[in-house]
Amino acid sequence: MFIHNPPKAQYDTYILQGGERAQLLAAIKDSGGKLSQEFNIINAISAQLTLSQARTITDNYPGLHLFKDTRVKVGSNPLGWGASKALKFKLDKNFLTWQIKNQTDINHQLKQLTLTWPVANGLLTGININGTKLEPQNISGCSYTLTVPADIPINIANDEKLTIKLKFEQISSVIESDYSFSALMQDGTLITMVPDAMEKDNAPIRYKISDHGLKWKTLNLAHKELFVSQVLIDWPQENGPVENLIINGENILESPVDSGSAHIIAEEYLSIEKDDKIEVEMDFGELASVADGDYSVLLLFADGTQQSLTTTNATPVQGKNRNTFFPSIVNADQAHLQGFTGQGVTVAVIDTGVESFQNIEKDTLGNDKILNVYNVLSRKQRDVITDKNGHGSHITSIIANNARTYNTSGEVTSGYNSIAPDANLVIVKAFNRHGVASYTDILTAIEYVIENREAFNIKVLNLSFSTAPSSYYWDDPINQAVMRAWQAGITVVAAAGNRGPEAMTIGVPGNTPYIITAGAVSDNYTPNEINDDFVTTFSSTGPTVEGFVKPDLVAPGGHIQGLIKATSLIARKYSMYDDTEEYFLLSGSSQSTAITSGIVALMLQKDPDLSPDDIKCRLMHSARIATKNNGELAFSLFQQGAGQVDAMSALADQQMGCVNNNLDIASDIDGQQHYGGPARQDPDSGDYYILGAEGLQWNGLYNNDSPWAAGYLWADGYLWADGYLWADGYLWADGYLWADGYLWVDGYLWVDSQDWWDTDANSQDNSDEKTIANSWVSHE
């Protein structure tokens, strides 16, 4: 039988909207809830409520909108359950223990436990779960499923451990793979024990399942031409022979090689130019394993040096004097030459904080540029500079790192390893060490930025985070807050999200039509060659559910170098991407957002009077759209928006009044009018397209004389229908061109009365808490 204590009342944080402030407060008081916070920038309050109290409000105040305070995640590391060791054995007492730590930032309750063990262990004679003892019943064989009674809860709070101790007649094996554990939580979360030997971190190996192959990429940063003389390779024998070993497009095998390892001596040295990519591809008869640790390649060069391509070393390593490449990809290095460095412009960054880096704390002349650090979590006005997660430091260094760029010959250049090295910074810490924040935290952070915009001259707000929408854009509290910031004269740049390439995956707040939403592109590990760049597969794709074309534009977001302390959570978890010089590789639309924010700072240095609408207009009008050689778009508008940002073109652009037309942000915020965009879905084919001003569909061809009021059929020209398979390495066989950008029609008055996804927006089911993460994405 269970031994347990009576459960305590479970309180959760809710946000309440939809009425006058007095009515909201009355609803909380009448329900017996506890008021947590009143917001100034939007008409909302947050409160601590039990489930019963929440139901009381929805029953007695049907006009109010109540939902649990959703967690939002930066796109660095996944929410999850941590385990220092899969299993621990105590042979003298026939015990074993499975222990995992709740690192999801929310509380969980165990619903069901499923176990298997070796037959030779005999019977399972005892179970202890977090101190609750159970005498197993009706066990036969070597498996058991325990369903925890609903009235006897086993709760695992955030940062607490789930410890399961099992006693057998004997312990016959200490091999972890001989056992299996899975714990099902009440909310549907399933945690499965992974043997230590199988635990692998993400790595930049690309598996081509359909072609039975895999691929590595890196760069030659040796400051000289290299000559490959020998190659050593290892692979699982189950794959069969290596049929092709291709280095930079040249197959160095005369015939297939077998046995799981090979030493190949090149008959002719293979030349790899300075700064050129090193691309190694292996093809097999079968692909029996996609475990990174099963493969390795060692390139031996004629000068005696070598390059190992494994899970721990597959990216270029430089010293402290380096080139981060992304500034030159968007031509920010050319802006630096003309004196545009973001001087006099303040960028607010809402993230996990920032660590102490001189390159971030000082401008190019050695002056302090961090004007304030506000910690939402502790409500400290001038907090210490710290970032236990690392995401915030990485993002901030992309915006405003004052380190000079060095070329591959070791010579200093006139550019910098960020976009706006002289921009002032206001750091707002709203995300905890796991990279998680609540809606309440984010609303408080945005409120702080708006209220202090004049004190610190805040002109740009960087939001490198995203969570899945659960309502129309105008009903979401974070979106309401960013609309207030935009209305107050702050240019807001938000991440599209990392849930692509599927359609309609743009997150909050990037689905807000007014602001700038950035998607991610990769330079394909060839920073000096733009014709092979591509929209990353993880970058979230439009349209939004209201029909707006998102993202608005794209910027580099694959394998971006930024500053992170080695002690941060990200660096410790993914140490293979830490080059020991405080630079770290991260990928995501978060990084694209930071690059875009930096360009906005450059534009505002040149012309401080530009409004947020002016900034968005010029960024989009000057962006470089990706087209194929035949004029068709290389990527859908719902993936690349207006195209890739270009700092120099944006600085030179004089366009005005080309975005957010027909949209009234004041009426939208006040709830008087809401809007829909021009995107539509064909009910027969499921394709997405843009409706033109005269109701016409666009054929997908680029034409300098055609307006963006025309449409683009999702399936036309590029996506899936043309046979460009993501599994083939995400490359485009014929390349494409970057052309001048153009814009599409904005919006129309929303008249559809249908509730969000055919559900009642005020129902209790719709208010259930959702924890949604832009989890770590592999580098592309």
Secondary structure, 3 states (H helix, E strand, C coil): CCCCCCCCCCCEEEEEECCCHHHHHHHHHHHCCEEEEECCCCCEEEEEECHHHHHHHHHHCCCCEEEECCEEEECCCCCEEECCCCCEEEHHHCEEEEEEEEECCCCEEEEEEEEECCHHHCCEEEEEECCEEECCCCCCCCEEEEECCCCCCCEECCCCEEEEEEEECCCCCCCHHHCEEEEEECCCCEEECCCHHHCCCCCCCEEEHHHCEEEEEEECCCCCCEEEEEEEEECCHHHCCEEEEEECCEECCCCCECCCEEEEEEEEEEEECCCCEEEEEEEECCCCCCCHHHCEEEEEECCCCEEEEECCECCCCCCCCECCCHHHHCCHHHHHHCCCCCCCCEEEEEECCCCCCHHHHECCCCCECEEEEEECCCCECCCCCCCCCCHHHHHHHHHHCCCEEECCCCCEEEEECCCCCCCEEEEEECCCCCCEEEHHHHHHHHHHHHHCHHHHCEEEEEECEEECCCCCHHHCHHHHHHHHHHHCCCEEEEECCCCCCCCCCCCECCCCCCCEEEEEEECCCCCCCCCCCEECCCCCCCCCCCCCCCCCEEEECCCEEEECCCCCHHHHHCHHHECCCCEEEECCHHHHHHHHHHHHHHHHHHCCCCCHHHHHHHHHHHCEEEEECCCEECCCHHHHCCCECCHHHHHHCCCCCCCCCCCCHHHHHCCCCCEECCEEECCCCCCEEEECCCCCECECECCCCCCECCCECCCCCCCCCCCCCHHHCCCCCCCEEEEECCCECCCEECCCCCCHHHCCCCCCHHHCCCECCCCCCCCC
